Amino acid sequence: MLRSEDTAENAPAYSLRGVRVRFGSRLVLDVPVLDIPRSRVTALVGPNGAGKTTLLRVLAFLLAPAEGVVSFQGEEVRGESRELGRLRRRVTLVGQAPLLFRSSVRANVAYGLRARGRRDPEQVERALAAVGMSAAADRPAWRLSGGEAQRVAIARALALDPDVLLLDEPTASIDRHHVGLVESLIARLGSGETTVVFATHSAEQAYRLAHNIVSLSEGQLAPVPLVNVLRGETACEGGARYFLAGGLRIEVANGWRPTAIALDPEDILVSRLPIDSSARNCFPGSVARVEEDDRGVILTIDCSGTALLARITRRSYREMELNLGTQVFVTFKSSAVHVLSEV
């Protein structure tokens, strides 16, 4: 059954408290506190084995945690099958390798509606159009490529008009021509009433699409977004300690001997000329990519062969007259360097 905890309209879509998932004796997910906002896009970022898929299955009410409390839109979730069935109708998960039936593309997209006793041909056609599969509606689903099958599975989920759409690596198998289509769909859904949570390996994709980023590492929440992750070695010179990664020589706080670091894009300053400040790290680079979201502009800057993401305001972007290929400087303090692992 469900127990009401918080029925306010601003309650998050999900609240997790002390949630742990074990596979046998192995702890695969350990989330002390996590709130996922409603009607927003949340990205789960992390390497293989980080716990992204496990967390998505918990959010889809397909995997019950061994410990802890999961609340959905202000109500604590209990394990009774009737209530879980009701909740699963409000949440749809699209996995990395979705299964399609041996029928047409259109029939696959309509399946979820039929299973719920509904027939809505117009809804099915809208869902097909949203993922660019209208022309393939009558094709046998078993003849689709992996990327096409992924788009059909997303369309099948869209046709249900769920409160929450969960996507596990939604663009991993999709061809480059259609990645933008799926990304635009995610952004559009997140600007409406739908709560979207998607898992991705791409920190750049997460920053472009998501309002909220959750970083996972070895089943645990990472203290900082796993973005601008650099791996290298430490060297000492003149009493200062440096982290050497690619062509960059980054000053870090004394006492650290990192082998991997991360830099939050929000902590990186971008300028046309070197900044006169106390920041110890300043590197020349050129703008390699420009993306916009509802909070500003995300720049990918090539610094001696190392790509760094930085977020700036639209006003700063205009005033600096930035464009692809523009020569810039990136500046950040040694305190902005987050150590992920040490010798």
Disulfide bonds with the S-S distance in Angstrom:
none
